[in-house]
Amino acid sequence: MKVVPLNEVKNRLSAYLKMAKREDIVVTKNGRATAVLHGVTDEDLEDFLFESDPKFIARIESLRRQYRREGGTAIQDVRRELGLTRRSPRKKK
């Protein structure tokens, strides 16, 4: 992790964005940390967008409350719903 003052990042932003693919860059202003440059992939961005979406968060919380009230679905019901047959136990060698 590198710690770099804001004026340095502003002067060489492209270089620091490239560096952020390999390590986090802590940006400081007046000696205090103010931001972190963190390289992301498309998958990281998709995860971030879901995890920070208020509607998605509310839906997850709603499902958690429902699970606490009603419990989960039995594995037999899931198998039946998906049309899966129960596998026979593996033979031990």
C-alpha positions, 0 to 999 in steps of 0.5 A, a space after each residue: 500500500 502506498 500513501 501519496 499526497 493529493 497534489 502528486 496524484 493529480 499530477 500523475 493520475 494515470 500512473 497511479 490508476 495503473 499502480 492501483 491495479 497492483 496495490 491500493 493507493 491511499 490519497 492524503 490531503 493536508 497529511 490526512 487520508 481522504 480516499 483510496 484508489 483501488 483497482 477493480 475488475 468488471 466483476 468487482 464493479 458488478 459486486 460493488 453496485 449490487 452491494 451498495 444498491 439500497 433496493 438490493 440491500 432492502 430485499 436481502 434484509 426482507 428475505 432474512 426476516 422471512 427466513 427467521 420467521 418461517 425457516 428455510 426450505 427442506 433439501 428434499 423440496 429443493 431436489 423435487 422442485 429442481 427435478 433432481 434425484 437423490 444420489 446413492 451414497 458413495 462406496 468407501 474404499 
